[in-house]
Amino acid sequence: MKARGIGLIVALAAAALAGCGDDDDGGSGGAAGSPEGAAANSASAAVELNTVKEQPADGAVLGTLNKMYANLQAFDVQIKAQEAQAAGDGGGNLPGGGMLPGGGQIPGRLTVRHDALDEACITVDMNTGSTTFDNCEEGGATFNGSVTVNGDQVSVDVQMVVDPSSYAGAVPAGAPGAAPSIKEVRVTEKTPTPLTVTDTRIDGVFQVNIMATIDIPMLGTQTLPTNLTATYALELTDGCATGGTLAISDGNQSHTATFGPGCNEVTIE
């Protein structure tokens, strides 16, 4: 198969994952309409850490992390789509090997409700400030890992496996004329350095590693990885990003969103 044909199939796989956001997520970070919008939404989600860091045991922190992830991914994908259009590629071949998860975001229903998780799956260590999630299930995903809060420092090491039925674009493998079908999505969220979260600043590094297993017609089962690193250096005013930067890299290219002077005003380099 010609390279462009493979690129088109990959774009279809991205589209299958893209159609997974819910309308009832309360602004949880579905696909933003532009890279600027996605960057602003990721900053707004990070601001929520000021609230959820005080109550990590109720699971709301997982929802906030997923909002951050979903919008970082949208930021990355939409930049690639703009560049592909500018190059006259029509989106058939996304630059930077943007195979997956394409435009896919975690479905909105994965914005974990305060009462959604079974308390039996959560362990809180008051001495260390660590909240551990052990096979917690919500909204089509299983969560494991921990979030540790030490004053204004938030450390994250969480993994989730997403049920493919959570994706609206998923179809039974091997169906006649089937689009790419999603078999499994694994997402790891980590902070190699803790996020410092206060009323006036958010600083630190947030990494997301995504591994999707997809059945693609004529190509068979493909494992498609994406790694995103976001560096937050945001200045906040009244809970809104009014200065600083959010830099994102996917290993192939890097872009920086600069905020201010107005609330969530963004320019991208």
N, C-alpha and C positions, 0 to 999 in steps of 0.2 A: 504494500500500500504506500502511496506517495506520502511524503512528510506532511503536506498540507492536509491530506485526508485524515491522517492521525491527529493533527492539530484540531481539526473540526470535531472529531469524535471526542477528544479531550474537552473541547468547549461544551459539547453536549453533556458530558459528565459534570462539568461545572454547573451547567444550567439545571441539571437534575438536583444538585445539592442546593442551588440558589433558591429554589422554590419551596423553602421549608419554614419561613418565618410565619408566626401566628399574628393575628390582629389583636389578640387580647393580652399582649404581654406588658401593657402599661408603659410603653416606651422603652422596652428592654434591649433595644439594639438590633432590630431587623435591618435589612440593607438600607443604608442611607442613600440619598439621591446623588451624592457627589463625594469625592475624597474629602473635601472640606467638611461636609456634613458628617461623614463617618468619623473624622478626627475629633470634631466637636462632641459627638455623641460618646466617644470613648473617654474623652476628658470628663464629661458629665457623669459617666458611670464611675470613673475613678474617684470623683468627689464624694460619691455615696459611701466610699469606704470610711469616711469620717463618722458615719452613723453606724454601719454594720460592724465596725471594729469593736464597738462597745457591746455587741451582742452576737458574737460569732456562733454561739451554740445553737441558735435557732435556724441555721441554714441559710439565712438571707445573704450571707457573705458569698455563698456559692453563686447565687443569682447575679450579684454584682460583678464577680469575676467573669461570669459568662457574658455579661453585657460588654465588658471591656474587650474580651476576646472577639466577640462577634463583630464589633465595630472596627477593631484593628484589622481583622480579615477583610472586611468591606473596604477599608481604606486601601489596603494592598491591592485587592482585586480591581477596584475602580480606577486606580492609577494605571494598572496594566491595560485595562480596557481602553482608557483614553489614549495611551501610547499606541496601542494596536490600531485604533481608528485613525490616529494622526499619520501612521505609517501606511495607511491604505490596506491594512490586512483584514479589516472587517471582523476582527475578533477570532478568525479561524486559528491563528497561532498566537497565543498570548506570550509576550516577551518575558524573558527571565524564567522560562520553564514553568509558567504558572498553571500547572496541570490540575493541581488540587490543593485544597478542595475547591478551586475555582471560586465562585461567589458564595459558596455554602456557608451558612451560619447555623449555629445551634438554634433549634426552633425556639420561638418565644416562650413556649410553655416550660422550658427549662429554667426560666427565671423562678428560682425556688421560693415558694411561699413560706411565710414564717411558720405555718402550721403543717407544712407538707411532709416533713421528714419524720419517720418513726424515731422517737427519742432513744430507742434501744440501739440504734446504729451510731449514736453520737457519744463520744467520751470527752469530758472536759477535765483538764489537769489545771487546777487553780494555781499550782506552784509554778508551772512553766508558762501559763497563758496559752497552752496549746489545745485546740479543739480537733479531735480526730474523727474522721468519717469512715465507717467500716461497712462497705456494701450498702450505702444509702441509695434508695431508689426514688426517683421523682421525674415525671414528665418524659419517660422513655429513656432515661439514662441511669447508670449506676456509678456512684461516686465513691472514691477511696482517697485517703491522704489526710493532710492536716493543714490547718491555718493557725499560725501562732501570732499573738498580739502581745507586744512588749512596749507599753506606753504608746508612742506614736509610730512604732515600727511594726509593720505587717509583713510576715513571711508566709509564703504560699508554696505548697507542694501537693497538688491535687491531680488525680487522674479520673477521667470519666470515659465510659464506654457507652456509646449511643446506639439504641435499638434502631435498625434501619427503617422500621416502620414509622419512625418519627419524621421521616423526610417525605414530603408530599410528592417529590419527584421519583421516589422509588417504585419500581415495577418488578413483577416476578422475573427471576433470572430465566433466560431462554424463551421468554414470550415472543411470539412472532412480531418482528418489527420493533422489538423492545429498544427503548433508550437504555443507556447505562443504568444498571441496577446496583444499589448500594448494599453491600453485605455487612460492613462494619465500619464504624468510625471511632477511633481512640484519640482522645485529646489529653495532653498533659500541660498543666499550667504551673509555672514555677517562678520564684523570685530569686535569682542568683545573688542579688543583694536585696535586702529588705526594702520595701516601699516605706518612705516616711510620709505620713499623712497627717496634716494639720489643717486648721481652718484657713491658712494663708498660703500653703504650699503643698505640692505633691512631688516627691522626688524618688527615683529608683528605677529598677529594671524589671520588666515583666516579660517572661518568655512563654510562648505557646508552641508546642510541638503537636502536629496533627498527622495521623496516619489513617488513611482511608483505604479500604479494600472494596473494589468496584468490579463488577462484571461488565465488560464492554463488548458489544457484538463484534465478532470477527477477530477480536484481540484476546478474548478470554479474561481471566482474573488478573487485575492489575492492583499493585499496592502503590499508592501515590502519597508521598510525604510533603508536608509544608512546615517550615519552621519560621516563626515570627519572633523578633525581638523588639520590644518597645521600650524606649527610654523616656521617662516622664521627668520634666523639669518645669512644672506648671506653677504660675503665680495665680492665687485665687482672691477674688473679692466677692463677698456675700455669696459664697458657694458657686462661683462661676469663674471659669478660666479667663483672665484678663491680661495675661502676660506669660512669657516663657515658651517652651517648646515641647513637642511630642515627636520624637524621631523613631521611625520604624524601618526595620531591615528584614528582608526575607531570604538573605543569603545571596541573592542575585543583584538586588538594587536596594538603595536606601533613599528615603525621603523624610523631610522634616516639615512638620506643621508648626507655624509660628502664630501665637495667639495675641489678641489685643489690637487696639486698646479697649474696644468694646467687649461685652460679654460674649464669649465663644466666637468672636471674629477670628477667622483663620485665613492665612495664606500658606501655600505649600511650595517648597523648593525641591 
